[in-house]
Amino acid sequence: MVATASTGPMDFKPYKEKKGEEYMNETQSEHFKTILLAWKRELMEEVDRTVSHMKDDAANFPDPNDRATQEEEFSLELRARDRERKLLKKIEEALNRIKQEDYGYCEGCGVEIGIRRLEARPTATLCIDCKTIDEIKEKQTTM
């Protein structure tokens, strides 16, 4: 499975729901647990690669332009890792919700978030309606 910080897990077999199947049953929970664990593993590997890269490529360039370029590159990498750190926390929270059998239900209204939405955004905590309202409120407060 391949995952990236910006888009989430990309390579998994979509869950095929069976007629009359109970929402977020054990099979579905396992499906999402697998996706989340693979995404977490991918992010952790990226952290390790960044640390190695920064150790290996750190150089004290005599040319100020070269040094500034390297510092900017490292800064961008560290910002990306910070976003990934926050994402790892959300992944852990989603894994905990699976454990507590709360995964897949909207924290705003309690309805099912839905299999396809969760496959697109495995860390989702709100249904589409609540998320839309949340975004509208956010836009109104930032204007």
N, CA, C and O atoms as CSV, one atom per row, in Angstrom:
chain,resi,resn,atom,element,x,y,z
A,1,MET,N,N,0.849,-1.180,0.000
A,1,MET,CA,C,0.000,0.000,0.000
A,1,MET,C,C,0.884,1.228,0.000
A,1,MET,O,O,1.893,1.280,0.703
A,2,VAL,N,N,0.506,2.203,-0.780
A,2,VAL,CA,C,1.238,3.448,-0.876
A,2,VAL,C,C,0.387,4.551,-0.273
A,2,VAL,O,O,-0.818,4.612,-0.517
A,3,ALA,N,N,0.996,5.410,0.502
A,3,ALA,CA,C,0.255,6.508,1.115
A,3,ALA,C,C,1.109,7.759,1.078
A,3,ALA,O,O,2.338,7.691,1.073
A,4,THR,N,N,0.454,8.883,1.052
A,4,THR,CA,C,1.166,10.147,1.140
A,4,THR,C,C,0.447,11.033,2.141
A,4,THR,O,O,-0.734,10.850,2.437
A,5,ALA,N,N,1.182,11.981,2.639
A,5,ALA,CA,C,0.595,12.840,3.670
A,5,ALA,C,C,-0.549,13.676,3.132
A,5,ALA,O,O,-1.524,13.921,3.842
A,6,SER,N,N,-0.446,14.111,1.907
A,6,SER,CA,C,-1.476,15.012,1.410
A,6,SER,C,C,-2.739,14.290,0.963
A,6,SER,O,O,-3.835,14.832,1.107
A,7,THR,N,N,-2.616,13.100,0.434
A,7,THR,CA,C,-3.799,12.478,-0.147
A,7,THR,C,C,-4.277,11.240,0.575
A,7,THR,O,O,-5.417,10.819,0.381
A,8,GLY,N,N,-3.465,10.665,1.376
A,8,GLY,CA,C,-3.896,9.464,2.073
A,8,GLY,C,C,-3.572,8.211,1.297
A,8,GLY,O,O,-2.891,8.253,0.273
A,9,PRO,N,N,-4.066,7.102,1.792
A,9,PRO,CA,C,-3.758,5.826,1.164
A,9,PRO,C,C,-4.261,5.803,-0.272
A,9,PRO,O,O,-5.394,6.204,-0.542
A,10,MET,N,N,-3.442,5.345,-1.176
A,10,MET,CA,C,-3.800,5.379,-2.587
A,10,MET,C,C,-4.025,3.994,-3.186
A,10,MET,O,O,-4.803,3.859,-4.131
A,11,ASP,N,N,-3.384,2.993,-2.677
A,11,ASP,CA,C,-3.401,1.700,-3.341
A,11,ASP,C,C,-3.961,0.631,-2.410
A,11,ASP,O,O,-3.214,-0.019,-1.679
A,12,PHE,N,N,-5.259,0.455,-2.443
A,12,PHE,CA,C,-5.899,-0.597,-1.663
A,12,PHE,C,C,-7.099,-1.075,-2.456
A,12,PHE,O,O,-7.592,-0.376,-3.341
A,13,LYS,N,N,-7.551,-2.237,-2.142
A,13,LYS,CA,C,-8.716,-2.788,-2.829
A,13,LYS,C,C,-9.968,-2.233,-2.146
A,13,LYS,O,O,-10.175,-2.465,-0.955
A,14,PRO,N,N,-10.810,-1.495,-2.898
A,14,PRO,CA,C,-12.022,-0.936,-2.287
A,14,PRO,C,C,-12.897,-2.042,-1.689
A,14,PRO,O,O,-12.990,-3.146,-2.228
A,15,TYR,N,N,-13.515,-1.723,-0.594
A,15,TYR,CA,C,-14.368,-2.681,0.098
A,15,TYR,C,C,-15.653,-2.885,-0.698
A,15,TYR,O,O,-16.303,-1.923,-1.109
A,16,LYS,N,N,-16.004,-4.136,-0.907
A,16,LYS,CA,C,-17.259,-4.459,-1.601
A,16,LYS,C,C,-18.289,-4.853,-0.552
A,16,LYS,O,O,-18.188,-5.903,0.082
A,17,GLU,N,N,-19.274,-3.992,-0.386
A,17,GLU,CA,C,-20.309,-4.254,0.611
A,17,GLU,C,C,-21.251,-5.353,0.114
A,17,GLU,O,O,-21.566,-5.444,-1.073
A,18,LYS,N,N,-21.682,-6.171,1.050
A,18,LYS,CA,C,-22.637,-7.228,0.730
A,18,LYS,C,C,-24.038,-6.734,1.101
A,18,LYS,O,O,-24.210,-5.970,2.051
A,19,LYS,N,N,-25.015,-7.177,0.346
A,19,LYS,CA,C,-26.395,-6.754,0.584
A,19,LYS,C,C,-26.810,-7.130,2.008
A,19,LYS,O,O,-26.615,-8.265,2.443
A,20,GLY,N,N,-27.376,-6.177,2.714
A,20,GLY,CA,C,-27.856,-6.417,4.071
A,20,GLY,C,C,-26.762,-6.465,5.131
A,20,GLY,O,O,-27.039,-6.760,6.293
A,21,GLU,N,N,-25.524,-6.178,4.742
A,21,GLU,CA,C,-24.396,-6.234,5.668
A,21,GLU,C,C,-24.492,-5.105,6.696
A,21,GLU,O,O,-24.824,-3.969,6.359
A,22,GLU,N,N,-24.199,-5.432,7.935
A,22,GLU,CA,C,-24.215,-4.434,9.009
A,22,GLU,C,C,-23.048,-3.471,8.815
A,22,GLU,O,O,-21.930,-3.882,8.504
A,23,TYR,N,N,-23.330,-2.178,9.004
A,23,TYR,CA,C,-22.306,-1.144,8.858
A,23,TYR,C,C,-21.244,-1.286,9.942
A,23,TYR,O,O,-21.553,-1.517,11.111
A,24,MET,N,N,-20.012,-1.147,9.537
A,24,MET,CA,C,-18.819,-1.204,10.379
A,24,MET,C,C,-18.768,-2.495,11.197
A,24,MET,O,O,-18.513,-2.492,12.401
A,25,ASN,N,N,-19.021,-3.588,10.493
A,25,ASN,CA,C,-18.867,-4.906,11.109
A,25,ASN,C,C,-17.377,-5.221,11.227
A,25,ASN,O,O,-16.535,-4.394,10.877
A,26,GLU,N,N,-17.056,-6.402,11.714
A,26,GLU,CA,C,-15.658,-6.757,11.949
A,26,GLU,C,C,-14.822,-6.728,10.668
A,26,GLU,O,O,-13.670,-6.295,10.698
A,27,THR,N,N,-15.379,-7.179,9.554
A,27,THR,CA,C,-14.651,-7.195,8.281
A,27,THR,C,C,-14.345,-5.773,7.816
A,27,THR,O,O,-13.235,-5.486,7.369
A,28,GLN,N,N,-15.323,-4.894,7.922
A,28,GLN,CA,C,-15.109,-3.494,7.537
A,28,GLN,C,C,-14.100,-2.826,8.465
A,28,GLN,O,O,-13.219,-2.098,8.007
A,29,SER,N,N,-14.227,-3.068,9.749
A,29,SER,CA,C,-13.275,-2.501,10.717
A,29,SER,C,C,-11.855,-2.947,10.399
A,29,SER,O,O,-10.926,-2.141,10.441
A,30,GLU,N,N,-11.682,-4.224,10.080
A,30,GLU,CA,C,-10.355,-4.750,9.724
A,30,GLU,C,C,-9.831,-4.096,8.449
A,30,GLU,O,O,-8.643,-3.793,8.342
A,31,HIS,N,N,-10.726,-3.881,7.481
A,31,HIS,CA,C,-10.357,-3.214,6.221
A,31,HIS,C,C,-9.743,-1.841,6.519
A,31,HIS,O,O,-8.686,-1.497,5.989
A,32,PHE,N,N,-10.413,-1.066,7.368
A,32,PHE,CA,C,-9.926,0.278,7.676
A,32,PHE,C,C,-8.707,0.250,8.585
A,32,PHE,O,O,-7.830,1.106,8.469
A,33,LYS,N,N,-8.642,-0.709,9.472
A,33,LYS,CA,C,-7.462,-0.856,10.320
A,33,LYS,C,C,-6.232,-1.129,9.449
A,33,LYS,O,O,-5.162,-0.568,9.688
A,34,THR,N,N,-6.386,-1.982,8.448
A,34,THR,CA,C,-5.288,-2.301,7.528
A,34,THR,C,C,-4.840,-1.047,6.771
A,34,THR,O,O,-3.643,-0.788,6.640
A,35,ILE,N,N,-5.810,-0.273,6.275
A,35,ILE,CA,C,-5.488,0.962,5.548
A,35,ILE,C,C,-4.735,1.937,6.453
A,35,ILE,O,O,-3.710,2.495,6.061
A,36,LEU,N,N,-5.252,2.135,7.660
A,36,LEU,CA,C,-4.645,3.095,8.587
A,36,LEU,C,C,-3.244,2.663,9.020
A,36,LEU,O,O,-2.337,3.492,9.095
A,37,LEU,N,N,-3.062,1.383,9.302
A,37,LEU,CA,C,-1.740,0.899,9.726
A,37,LEU,C,C,-0.724,1.024,8.592
A,37,LEU,O,O,0.431,1.376,8.832
A,38,ALA,N,N,-1.140,0.740,7.374
A,38,ALA,CA,C,-0.222,0.869,6.232
A,38,ALA,C,C,0.154,2.335,6.010
A,38,ALA,O,O,1.306,2.647,5.711
A,39,TRP,N,N,-0.819,3.223,6.156
A,39,TRP,CA,C,-0.567,4.656,6.002
A,39,TRP,C,C,0.393,5.135,7.081
A,39,TRP,O,O,1.309,5.911,6.806
A,40,LYS,N,N,0.183,4.675,8.303
A,40,LYS,CA,C,1.061,5.032,9.421
A,40,LYS,C,C,2.487,4.547,9.158
A,40,LYS,O,O,3.452,5.280,9.375
A,41,ARG,N,N,2.603,3.320,8.694
A,41,ARG,CA,C,3.928,2.750,8.400
A,41,ARG,C,C,4.632,3.574,7.321
A,41,ARG,O,O,5.823,3.863,7.436
A,42,GLU,N,N,3.897,3.948,6.276
A,42,GLU,CA,C,4.464,4.756,5.196
A,42,GLU,C,C,4.964,6.105,5.718
A,42,GLU,O,O,6.048,6.554,5.348
A,43,LEU,N,N,4.181,6.738,6.565
A,43,LEU,CA,C,4.586,8.035,7.129
A,43,LEU,C,C,5.815,7.882,8.021
A,43,LEU,O,O,6.709,8.727,7.993
A,44,MET,N,N,5.865,6.829,8.799
A,44,MET,CA,C,7.027,6.600,9.671
A,44,MET,C,C,8.295,6.357,8.842
A,44,MET,O,O,9.379,6.806,9.212
A,45,GLU,N,N,8.150,5.647,7.728
A,45,GLU,CA,C,9.304,5.431,6.846
A,45,GLU,C,C,9.780,6.753,6.259
A,45,GLU,O,O,10.981,6.972,6.098
A,46,GLU,N,N,8.842,7.625,5.944
A,46,GLU,CA,C,9.188,8.946,5.403
A,46,GLU,C,C,9.948,9.768,6.441
A,46,GLU,O,O,10.894,10.478,6.098
A,47,VAL,N,N,9.545,9.678,7.695
A,47,VAL,CA,C,10.256,10.368,8.779
A,47,VAL,C,C,11.694,9.860,8.852
A,47,VAL,O,O,12.635,10.646,8.951
A,48,ASP,N,N,11.853,8.543,8.802
A,48,ASP,CA,C,13.200,7.956,8.847
A,48,ASP,C,C,14.053,8.430,7.669
A,48,ASP,O,O,15.235,8.733,7.831
A,49,ARG,N,N,13.437,8.491,6.476
A,49,ARG,CA,C,14.179,8.957,5.289
A,49,ARG,C,C,14.603,10.414,5.453
A,49,ARG,O,O,15.705,10.786,5.047
A,50,THR,N,N,13.753,11.230,6.034
A,50,THR,CA,C,14.078,12.643,6.233
A,50,THR,C,C,15.252,12.792,7.182
A,50,THR,O,O,16.184,13.552,6.917
A,51,VAL,N,N,15.204,12.067,8.282
A,51,VAL,CA,C,16.298,12.142,9.256
A,51,VAL,C,C,17.613,11.727,8.590
A,51,VAL,O,O,18.631,12.402,8.746
A,52,SER,N,N,17.589,10.623,7.852
A,52,SER,CA,C,18.797,10.167,7.152
A,52,SER,C,C,19.278,11.206,6.154
A,52,SER,O,O,20.463,11.532,6.098
A,53,HIS,N,N,18.353,11.714,5.377
A,53,HIS,CA,C,18.691,12.711,4.348
A,53,HIS,C,C,19.328,13.946,4.974
A,53,HIS,O,O,20.331,14.458,4.476
A,54,MET,N,N,18.735,14.422,6.072
A,54,MET,CA,C,19.267,15.636,6.695
A,54,MET,C,C,20.638,15.393,7.315
A,54,MET,O,O,21.497,16.274,7.292
A,55,LYS,N,N,20.844,14.205,7.866
A,55,LYS,CA,C,22.166,13.886,8.423
A,55,LYS,C,C,23.199,13.760,7.312
A,55,LYS,O,O,24.301,14.299,7.411
A,56,ASP,N,N,22.834,13.045,6.255
A,56,ASP,CA,C,23.777,12.777,5.172
A,56,ASP,C,C,24.098,14.022,4.346
A,56,ASP,O,O,25.233,14.212,3.910
A,57,ASP,N,N,23.086,14.865,4.135
A,57,ASP,CA,C,23.268,16.005,3.246
A,57,ASP,C,C,23.646,17.298,3.947
A,57,ASP,O,O,23.927,18.300,3.290
A,58,ALA,N,N,23.656,17.287,5.262
A,58,ALA,CA,C,24.017,18.507,5.988
A,58,ALA,C,C,25.470,18.852,5.685
A,58,ALA,O,O,26.385,18.066,5.932
A,59,ALA,N,N,25.648,20.024,5.155
A,59,ALA,CA,C,27.004,20.465,4.816
A,59,ALA,C,C,27.118,21.940,5.156
A,59,ALA,O,O,26.136,22.681,5.128
A,60,ASN,N,N,28.312,22.339,5.470
A,60,ASN,CA,C,28.563,23.746,5.754
A,60,ASN,C,C,29.147,24.368,4.487
A,60,ASN,O,O,30.363,24.462,4.318
A,61,PHE,N,N,28.241,24.789,3.605
A,61,PHE,CA,C,28.679,25.359,2.337
A,61,PHE,C,C,29.329,26.716,2.560
A,61,PHE,O,O,28.792,27.544,3.296
A,62,PRO,N,N,30.495,26.959,1.926
A,62,PRO,CA,C,31.133,28.267,2.049
A,62,PRO,C,C,30.324,29.358,1.327
A,62,PRO,O,O,30.326,30.514,1.749
A,63,ASP,N,N,29.639,28.987,0.245
A,63,ASP,CA,C,28.848,29.959,-0.508
A,63,ASP,C,C,27.519,30.211,0.206
A,63,ASP,O,O,26.755,29.270,0.423
A,64,PRO,N,N,27.230,31.462,0.575
A,64,PRO,CA,C,25.984,31.762,1.298
A,64,PRO,C,C,24.718,31.359,0.519
A,64,PRO,O,O,23.712,30.980,1.119
A,65,ASN,N,N,24.776,31.442,-0.805
A,65,ASN,CA,C,23.606,31.050,-1.607
A,65,ASN,C,C,23.342,29.544,-1.502
A,65,ASN,O,O,22.195,29.117,-1.372
A,66,ASP,N,N,24.404,28.751,-1.559
A,66,ASP,CA,C,24.261,27.298,-1.420
A,66,ASP,C,C,23.730,26.946,-0.035
A,66,ASP,O,O,22.860,26.087,0.110
A,67,ARG,N,N,24.260,27.615,0.972
A,67,ARG,CA,C,23.833,27.370,2.344
A,67,ARG,C,C,22.351,27.746,2.517
A,67,ARG,O,O,21.593,27.010,3.149
A,68,ALA,N,N,21.945,28.886,1.956
A,68,ALA,CA,C,20.551,29.331,2.052
A,68,ALA,C,C,19.620,28.350,1.333
A,68,ALA,O,O,18.524,28.060,1.814
A,69,THR,N,N,20.053,27.852,0.202
A,69,THR,CA,C,19.246,26.875,-0.547
A,69,THR,C,C,19.040,25.617,0.280
A,69,THR,O,O,17.931,25.089,0.363
A,70,GLN,N,N,20.114,25.145,0.888
A,70,GLN,CA,C,20.004,23.935,1.706
A,70,GLN,C,C,19.105,24.177,2.923
A,70,GLN,O,O,18.289,23.323,3.270
A,71,GLU,N,N,19.251,25.320,3.560
A,71,GLU,CA,C,18.423,25.628,4.732
A,71,GLU,C,C,16.942,25.709,4.349
A,71,GLU,O,O,16.080,25.248,5.098
A,72,GLU,N,N,16.648,26.291,3.191
A,72,GLU,CA,C,15.260,26.375,2.725
A,72,GLU,C,C,14.711,24.978,2.432
A,72,GLU,O,O,13.567,24.670,2.765
A,73,GLU,N,N,15.526,24.149,1.814
A,73,GLU,CA,C,15.114,22.770,1.519
A,73,GLU,C,C,14.802,22.018,2.816
A,73,GLU,O,O,13.782,21.336,2.914
A,74,PHE,N,N,15.678,22.145,3.798
A,74,PHE,CA,C,15.458,21.488,5.089
A,74,PHE,C,C,14.206,22.040,5.770
A,74,PHE,O,O,13.442,21.288,6.376
A,75,SER,N,N,13.998,23.345,5.671
A,75,SER,CA,C,12.824,23.967,6.283
A,75,SER,C,C,11.536,23.414,5.679
A,75,SER,O,O,10.590,23.101,6.402
A,76,LEU,N,N,11.504,23.295,4.356
A,76,LEU,CA,C,10.328,22.736,3.683
A,76,LEU,C,C,10.085,21.290,4.108
A,76,LEU,O,O,8.949,20.882,4.347
A,77,GLU,N,N,11.167,20.527,4.199
A,77,GLU,CA,C,11.040,19.128,4.623
A,77,GLU,C,C,10.503,19.024,6.046
A,77,GLU,O,O,9.653,18.183,6.339
A,78,LEU,N,N,11.004,19.886,6.923
A,78,LEU,CA,C,10.553,19.854,8.318
A,78,LEU,C,C,9.091,20.264,8.451
A,78,LEU,O,O,8.367,19.726,9.289
A,79,ARG,N,N,8.655,21.217,7.628
A,79,ARG,CA,C,7.232,21.594,7.647
A,79,ARG,C,C,6.362,20.430,7.182
A,79,ARG,O,O,5.298,20.175,7.746
A,80,ALA,N,N,6.821,19.733,6.154
A,80,ALA,CA,C,6.078,18.559,5.674
A,80,ALA,C,C,6.015,17.498,6.770
A,80,ALA,O,O,4.964,16.892,6.981
A,81,ARG,N,N,7.126,17.268,7.471
A,81,ARG,CA,C,7.139,16.266,8.541
A,81,ARG,C,C,6.227,16.694,9.685
A,81,ARG,O,O,5.613,15.845,10.333
A,82,ASP,N,N,6.129,18.004,9.946
A,82,ASP,CA,C,5.239,18.479,10.998
A,82,ASP,C,C,3.786,18.190,10.644
A,82,ASP,O,O,3.004,17.776,11.500
A,83,ARG,N,N,3.423,18.408,9.376
A,83,ARG,CA,C,2.059,18.063,8.932
A,83,ARG,C,C,1.830,16.558,9.077
A,83,ARG,O,O,0.754,16.125,9.487
A,84,GLU,N,N,2.835,15.777,8.743
A,84,GLU,CA,C,2.715,14.329,8.856
A,84,GLU,C,C,2.604,13.894,10.319
A,84,GLU,O,O,1.895,12.939,10.639
A,85,ARG,N,N,3.310,14.603,11.200
A,85,ARG,CA,C,3.213,14.292,12.632
A,85,ARG,C,C,1.778,14.481,13.108
A,85,ARG,O,O,1.253,13.656,13.857
A,86,LYS,N,N,1.141,15.575,12.670
A,86,LYS,CA,C,-0.253,15.818,13.028
A,86,LYS,C,C,-1.157,14.750,12.425
A,86,LYS,O,O,-2.123,14.317,13.054
A,87,LEU,N,N,-0.842,14.330,11.212
A,87,LEU,CA,C,-1.618,13.280,10.559
A,87,LEU,C,C,-1.456,11.945,11.295
A,87,LEU,O,O,-2.422,11.196,11.444
A,88,LEU,N,N,-0.246,11.652,11.749
A,88,LEU,CA,C,-0.016,10.418,12.526
A,88,LEU,C,C,-0.886,10.400,13.777
A,88,LEU,O,O,-1.405,9.355,14.168
A,89,LYS,N,N,-1.040,11.560,14.398
A,89,LYS,CA,C,-1.898,11.653,15.583
A,89,LYS,C,C,-3.351,11.334,15.213
A,89,LYS,O,O,-4.039,10.627,15.950
A,90,LYS,N,N,-3.815,11.855,14.074
A,90,LYS,CA,C,-5.176,11.567,13.615
A,90,LYS,C,C,-5.347,10.086,13.281
A,90,LYS,O,O,-6.401,9.505,13.540
A,91,ILE,N,N,-4.319,9.483,12.713
A,91,ILE,CA,C,-4.371,8.049,12.398
A,91,ILE,C,C,-4.486,7.248,13.691
A,91,ILE,O,O,-5.280,6.312,13.778
A,92,GLU,N,N,-3.686,7.621,14.702
A,92,GLU,CA,C,-3.766,6.940,16.008
A,92,GLU,C,C,-5.159,7.074,16.614
A,92,GLU,O,O,-5.701,6.115,17.163
A,93,GLU,N,N,-5.731,8.270,16.511
A,93,GLU,CA,C,-7.083,8.490,17.037
A,93,GLU,C,C,-8.096,7.618,16.301
A,93,GLU,O,O,-9.004,7.063,16.919
A,94,ALA,N,N,-7.942,7.496,14.983
A,94,ALA,CA,C,-8.854,6.655,14.197
A,94,ALA,C,C,-8.699,5.183,14.607
A,94,ALA,O,O,-9.694,4.470,14.738
A,95,LEU,N,N,-7.467,4.734,14.807
A,95,LEU,CA,C,-7.231,3.349,15.252
A,95,LEU,C,C,-7.866,3.109,16.624
A,95,LEU,O,O,-8.413,2.037,16.882
A,96,ASN,N,N,-7.790,4.109,17.497
A,96,ASN,CA,C,-8.429,3.994,18.819
A,96,ASN,C,C,-9.947,3.926,18.689
A,96,ASN,O,O,-10.603,3.182,19.419
A,97,ARG,N,N,-10.512,4.707,17.752
A,97,ARG,CA,C,-11.963,4.647,17.540
A,97,ARG,C,C,-12.380,3.261,17.028
A,97,ARG,O,O,-13.448,2.762,17.380
A,98,ILE,N,N,-11.536,2.650,16.201
A,98,ILE,CA,C,-11.828,1.284,15.737
A,98,ILE,C,C,-11.855,0.344,16.936
A,98,ILE,O,O,-12.761,-0.478,17.077
A,99,LYS,N,N,-10.848,0.477,17.796
A,99,LYS,CA,C,-10.774,-0.360,18.998
A,99,LYS,C,C,-12.005,-0.197,19.884
A,99,LYS,O,O,-12.518,-1.165,20.445
A,100,GLN,N,N,-12.464,1.041,19.999
A,100,GLN,CA,C,-13.620,1.345,20.858
A,100,GLN,C,C,-14.952,1.160,20.135
A,100,GLN,O,O,-16.018,1.405,20.701
A,101,GLU,N,N,-14.876,0.723,18.875
A,101,GLU,CA,C,-16.057,0.490,18.040
A,101,GLU,C,C,-16.873,1.765,17.796
A,101,GLU,O,O,-18.096,1.711,17.671
A,102,ASP,N,N,-16.187,2.904,17.730
A,102,ASP,CA,C,-16.815,4.184,17.424
A,102,ASP,C,C,-16.462,4.661,16.017
A,102,ASP,O,O,-16.992,5.670,15.551
A,103,TYR,N,N,-15.578,3.945,15.348
A,103,TYR,CA,C,-15.080,4.360,14.040
A,103,TYR,C,C,-16.202,4.310,13.000
A,103,TYR,O,O,-17.016,3.387,12.977
A,104,GLY,N,N,-16.216,5.323,12.152
A,104,GLY,CA,C,-17.164,5.331,11.040
A,104,GLY,C,C,-18.452,6.078,11.323
A,104,GLY,O,O,-19.328,6.161,10.463
A,105,TYR,N,N,-18.572,6.623,12.527
A,105,TYR,CA,C,-19.772,7.368,12.897
A,105,TYR,C,C,-19.413,8.828,13.125
A,105,TYR,O,O,-18.384,9.136,13.726
A,106,CYS,N,N,-20.263,9.721,12.645
A,106,CYS,CA,C,-20.034,11.165,12.729
A,106,CYS,C,C,-20.015,11.629,14.184
A,106,CYS,O,O,-20.911,11.310,14.965
A,107,GLU,N,N,-18.980,12.386,14.529
A,107,GLU,CA,C,-18.897,12.952,15.878
A,107,GLU,C,C,-19.876,14.103,16.074
A,107,GLU,O,O,-20.164,14.493,17.206
A,108,GLY,N,N,-20.384,14.644,14.974
A,108,GLY,CA,C,-21.326,15.752,15.072
A,108,GLY,C,C,-22.760,15.302,15.281
A,108,GLY,O,O,-23.460,15.830,16.144
A,109,CYS,N,N,-23.199,14.329,14.493
A,109,CYS,CA,C,-24.617,13.943,14.549
A,109,CYS,C,C,-24.836,12.452,14.781
A,109,CYS,O,O,-25.966,12.026,15.021
A,110,GLY,N,N,-23.785,11.665,14.715
A,110,GLY,CA,C,-23.901,10.237,15.017
A,110,GLY,C,C,-24.265,9.329,13.857
A,110,GLY,O,O,-24.335,8.113,14.034
A,111,VAL,N,N,-24.502,9.890,12.663
A,111,VAL,CA,C,-24.854,9.032,11.523
A,111,VAL,C,C,-23.607,8.345,10.963
A,111,VAL,O,O,-22.476,8.705,11.291
A,112,GLU,N,N,-23.845,7.351,10.114
A,112,GLU,CA,C,-22.739,6.647,9.463
A,112,GLU,C,C,-22.027,7.606,8.506
A,112,GLU,O,O,-22.667,8.304,7.720
A,113,ILE,N,N,-20.705,7.627,8.583
A,113,ILE,CA,C,-19.919,8.475,7.684
A,113,ILE,C,C,-19.946,7.885,6.273
A,113,ILE,O,O,-20.027,8.619,5.288
A,114,GLY,N,N,-19.876,6.575,6.184
A,114,GLY,CA,C,-19.939,5.901,4.888
A,114,GLY,C,C,-18.600,5.313,4.467
A,114,GLY,O,O,-17.543,5.908,4.675
A,115,ILE,N,N,-18.673,4.136,3.875
A,115,ILE,CA,C,-17.472,3.395,3.468
A,115,ILE,C,C,-16.633,4.193,2.467
A,115,ILE,O,O,-15.423,4.327,2.651
A,116,ARG,N,N,-17.253,4.719,1.421
A,116,ARG,CA,C,-16.485,5.432,0.379
A,116,ARG,C,C,-15.818,6.692,0.930
A,116,ARG,O,O,-14.669,6.978,0.590
A,117,ARG,N,N,-16.509,7.434,1.760
A,117,ARG,CA,C,-15.900,8.637,2.350
A,117,ARG,C,C,-14.712,8.240,3.222
A,117,ARG,O,O,-13.674,8.901,3.201
A,118,LEU,N,N,-14.864,7.170,3.980
A,118,LEU,CA,C,-13.762,6.732,4.841
A,118,LEU,C,C,-12.594,6.193,4.024
A,118,LEU,O,O,-11.440,6.337,4.428
A,119,GLU,N,N,-12.876,5.580,2.892
A,119,GLU,CA,C,-11.769,5.133,2.041
A,119,GLU,C,C,-11.034,6.327,1.449
A,119,GLU,O,O,-9.819,6.280,1.259
A,120,ALA,N,N,-11.768,7.398,1.158
A,120,ALA,CA,C,-11.135,8.612,0.631
A,120,ALA,C,C,-10.388,9.370,1.723
A,120,ALA,O,O,-9.339,9.962,1.471
A,121,ARG,N,N,-10.937,9.348,2.938
A,121,ARG,CA,C,-10.343,10.063,4.065
A,121,ARG,C,C,-10.509,9.195,5.309
A,121,ARG,O,O,-11.453,9.383,6.076
A,122,PRO,N,N,-9.590,8.240,5.513
A,122,PRO,CA,C,-9.743,7.283,6.627
A,122,PRO,C,C,-9.757,7.902,8.019
A,122,PRO,O,O,-10.172,7.255,8.981
A,123,THR,N,N,-9.307,9.152,8.134
A,123,THR,CA,C,-9.305,9.808,9.442
A,123,THR,C,C,-10.533,10.686,9.649
A,123,THR,O,O,-10.618,11.405,10.645
A,124,ALA,N,N,-11.488,10.636,8.716
A,124,ALA,CA,C,-12.684,11.478,8.806
A,124,ALA,C,C,-13.445,11.204,10.101
A,124,ALA,O,O,-13.604,10.057,10.518
A,125,THR,N,N,-13.909,12.280,10.720
A,125,THR,CA,C,-14.701,12.152,11.947
A,125,THR,C,C,-16.090,12.747,11.783
A,125,THR,O,O,-16.931,12.634,12.675
A,126,LEU,N,N,-16.330,13.389,10.627
A,126,LEU,CA,C,-17.622,14.025,10.374
A,126,LEU,C,C,-18.220,13.504,9.067
A,126,LEU,O,O,-17.495,13.207,8.117
A,127,CYS,N,N,-19.554,13.395,9.030
A,127,CYS,CA,C,-20.238,13.052,7.786
A,127,CYS,C,C,-20.139,14.255,6.844
A,127,CYS,O,O,-19.735,15.342,7.258
A,128,ILE,N,N,-20.501,14.058,5.601
A,128,ILE,CA,C,-20.418,15.135,4.612
A,128,ILE,C,C,-21.214,16.368,5.058
A,128,ILE,O,O,-20.719,17.490,4.954
A,129,ASP,N,N,-22.435,16.170,5.550
A,129,ASP,CA,C,-23.272,17.307,5.953
A,129,ASP,C,C,-22.632,18.114,7.077
A,129,ASP,O,O,-22.555,19.340,7.001
A,130,CYS,N,N,-22.169,17.422,8.123
A,130,CYS,CA,C,-21.543,18.126,9.251
A,130,CYS,C,C,-20.235,18.797,8.830
A,130,CYS,O,O,-19.922,19.891,9.300
A,131,LYS,N,N,-19.475,18.153,7.953
A,131,LYS,CA,C,-18.226,18.732,7.469
A,131,LYS,C,C,-18.511,20.000,6.654
A,131,LYS,O,O,-17.797,20.995,6.778
A,132,THR,N,N,-19.542,19.955,5.833
A,132,THR,CA,C,-19.919,21.122,5.032
A,132,THR,C,C,-20.297,22.288,5.934
A,132,THR,O,O,-19.850,23.414,5.714
A,133,ILE,N,N,-21.111,22.029,6.940
A,133,ILE,CA,C,-21.514,23.065,7.893
A,133,ILE,C,C,-20.285,23.616,8.614
A,133,ILE,O,O,-20.154,24.826,8.801
A,134,ASP,N,N,-19.385,22.712,9.018
A,134,ASP,CA,C,-18.150,23.095,9.694
A,134,ASP,C,C,-17.323,24.045,8.814
A,134,ASP,O,O,-16.799,25.049,9.297
A,135,GLU,N,N,-17.211,23.719,7.524
A,135,GLU,CA,C,-16.431,24.556,6.600
A,135,GLU,C,C,-17.097,25.912,6.376
A,135,GLU,O,O,-16.413,26.928,6.255
A,136,ILE,N,N,-18.427,25.929,6.322
A,136,ILE,CA,C,-19.152,27.203,6.157
A,136,ILE,C,C,-18.898,28.100,7.371
A,136,ILE,O,O,-18.631,29.293,7.230
A,137,LYS,N,N,-18.985,27.510,8.561
A,137,LYS,CA,C,-18.729,28.274,9.790
A,137,LYS,C,C,-17.305,28.813,9.805
A,137,LYS,O,O,-17.067,29.956,10.196
A,138,GLU,N,N,-16.362,27.979,9.376
A,138,GLU,CA,C,-14.948,28.390,9.344
A,138,GLU,C,C,-14.748,29.573,8.388
A,138,GLU,O,O,-14.030,30.520,8.709
A,139,LYS,N,N,-15.383,29.513,7.223
A,139,LYS,CA,C,-15.270,30.628,6.261
A,139,LYS,C,C,-15.854,31.907,6.839
A,139,LYS,O,O,-15.306,32.991,6.636
A,140,GLN,N,N,-16.961,31.785,7.558
A,140,GLN,CA,C,-17.606,32.968,8.130
A,140,GLN,C,C,-16.751,33.603,9.213
A,140,GLN,O,O,-16.766,34.825,9.366
A,141,THR,N,N,-16.014,32.815,9.960
A,141,THR,CA,C,-15.184,33.371,11.037
A,141,THR,C,C,-13.860,33.920,10.528
A,141,THR,O,O,-13.220,34.709,11.223
A,142,THR,N,N,-13.431,33.523,9.331
A,142,THR,CA,C,-12.166,34.020,8.820
A,142,THR,C,C,-12.334,35.211,7.879
A,142,THR,O,O,-11.348,35.776,7.406
A,143,MET,N,N,-13.568,35.586,7.611
A,143,MET,CA,C,-13.803,36.740,6.710
A,143,MET,C,C,-13.686,38.039,7.452
A,143,MET,O,O,-13.851,39.105,6.859
